[in-house]
């Protein structure tokens, strides 16, 4: 652009063309400067974003490692006490988060029970999702409700008996 402008300025114009060409050059320089600033800002923004992503990834990995340690501890406790698992979170009471002994397998829709002491307080259907096992409450005994650390009893299927 500057090369072409210098060649056009060399032509002996009588009117205001040289002034217009100077203005075009100035606007082009301003545009290039603004573009450079935008690229630098975008680069800085990307660096900042990448740093934030790396920090969040490290925190997520640490949280996942901690969660795995808790899962292992609850599973070991379940094995030691000869339980299938425990209720970890009762949420709204309709869907429970449970932790099962890894030796106990459940399928989506398989049936189990929530046991408090020696009493079954609820019948549940298991669902698997996102690395967690949930138990949807199918039936609840009158006057009872599942509580955190109630035992889980997984109903044996005919296939398991064979």
C-alpha positions in Angstrom: 0.0 0.0 0.0 2.8 2.4 0.9 4.7 1.5 -2.3 1.7 2.2 -4.5 1.0 5.4 -2.6 4.5 6.7 -3.1 4.3 5.9 -6.9 1.0 7.8 -7.1 2.4 10.8 -5.1 5.2 11.0 -7.7 2.6 11.9 -10.4 2.3 15.7 -10.6 -1.3 16.0 -9.7 -2.7 19.6 -9.5 -5.7 18.9 -7.2 -5.9 17.3 -3.7 -4.9 13.7 -4.7 -1.6 13.8 -2.7 -3.5 14.8 0.4 -6.0 12.1 -0.1 -3.2 9.5 -0.6 -1.5 10.7 2.6 -4.8 10.3 4.4 -5.2 6.7 3.0 -1.7 5.9 4.2 -2.4 7.2 7.7 -5.7 5.2 7.9 -3.9 2.1 6.7 -1.2 2.5 9.4 -3.9 3.0 12.0 -5.7 -0.2 10.8 -2.5 -2.2 10.9 -1.7 -0.9 14.4 -5.3 -1.7 15.6 -5.0 -5.2 14.1 -1.6 -5.8 15.8 -3.1 -4.7 19.1 -6.1 -7.0 18.6 -3.8 -9.9 17.8 -1.6 -9.2 20.9 -4.7 -9.0 23.1 -6.1 -12.2 21.6 -2.7 -13.9 22.2 -2.7 -12.7 25.8 -6.2 -13.8 26.2 -5.4 -17.3 24.8 -2.4 -17.6 27.1 -4.5 -16.6 30.1 -7.2 -19.0 29.1 -4.7 -21.8 28.6 -3.2 -21.1 32.1 -6.7 -21.2 33.6 -7.5 -24.4 31.8 -4.3 -26.0 33.1 -5.1 -24.9 36.7 -8.6 -26.2 36.5 -7.5 -29.5 35.0 -5.0 -29.9 37.8 -7.7 -29.2 40.4 -10.1 -31.6 38.7 -7.5 -34.3 38.6 -6.7 -33.8 42.3 -10.5 -33.9 43.1 -10.9 -37.1 41.1 -8.0 -38.7 42.9 -9.5 -37.7 46.2 -12.9 -39.0 45.2 -11.3 -42.3 44.1 -9.6 -42.6 47.5 -13.0 -42.1 49.2 -14.7 -44.6 46.9 -11.9 -47.1 47.7 -12.3 -46.5 51.5 -16.1 -46.9 51.4 -15.7 -50.1 49.2 -13.2 -51.5 51.7 -15.5 -50.7 54.6 -18.4 -52.4 52.8 -16.3 -55.5 52.2 -15.1 -55.6 55.8 -18.7 -55.4 57.0 -20.0 -57.8 54.3 -22.3 -55.2 52.8 -23.1 -54.6 49.1 -22.6 -50.8 49.6 -23.9 -47.7 51.3 -26.1 -44.7 50.6 -23.8 -41.7 50.2 -26.3 -39.0 49.4 -30.1 -38.9 49.8 -30.6 -35.8 47.7 -34.3 -35.2 47.4 -35.1 -38.7 48.5 -36.2 -39.9 45.1 -32.8 -40.6 43.7 -29.9 -41.7 46.0 -26.2 -41.7 45.3 -24.8 -45.0 46.4 -21.3 -46.5 46.7 -21.1 -50.2 46.0 -18.4 -52.8 46.8 -16.6 -53.2 43.4 -17.2 -56.9 43.7 -20.9 -56.3 43.5 -22.2 -55.7 40.0 -25.5 -54.1 39.1 -27.1 -53.3 35.8 -29.3 -50.4 34.8 -32.8 -51.2 36.2 -31.7 -54.0 38.5 -33.4 -54.0 41.9 -32.1 -53.6 45.4 -33.0 -52.5 48.9 -32.0 -49.8 51.3 -31.6 -51.3 54.8 -31.5 -49.3 58.0 -30.4 -51.6 60.9 -32.3 -54.8 60.2 -35.2 -53.2 58.3 -35.6 -52.6 54.6 -36.8 -49.1 54.3 -37.0 -48.8 50.5 -36.9 -50.7 47.3 -34.7 -49.1 44.6 -33.8 -49.5 40.9 -30.1 -48.9 40.1 -28.9 -46.7 37.3 -25.3 -46.1 36.2 -24.1 -42.8 34.9 -21.0 -40.6 34.9 -18.9 -43.2 36.9 -21.5 -43.2 39.7 -24.2 -45.6 40.8 -27.6 -44.1 41.6 -30.6 -45.8 43.1 -34.0 -44.5 42.2 -36.5 -45.1 45.0 -39.3 -47.3 43.6 -41.1 -48.0 46.9 -40.7 -46.6 50.4 -42.0 -48.2 53.6 -44.5 -46.0 55.4 -43.0 -43.8 58.0 -39.4 -44.7 56.8 -36.9 -42.8 54.7 -33.4 -43.7 53.4 -30.6 -42.0 55.3 -26.9 -41.5 54.6 -24.8 -44.7 55.3 -27.8 -47.0 55.2 -26.8 -50.3 53.8 -27.6 -51.3 50.3 -28.7 -54.9 49.5 -28.5 -55.9 45.9 -31.1 -58.4 44.8 -29.6 -61.5 43.3 -30.6 -62.1 39.7 -31.3 -65.6 38.3 -28.2 -65.2 36.1 -26.0 -64.7 39.3 -27.3 -68.0 40.8 -26.1 -70.0 37.8 
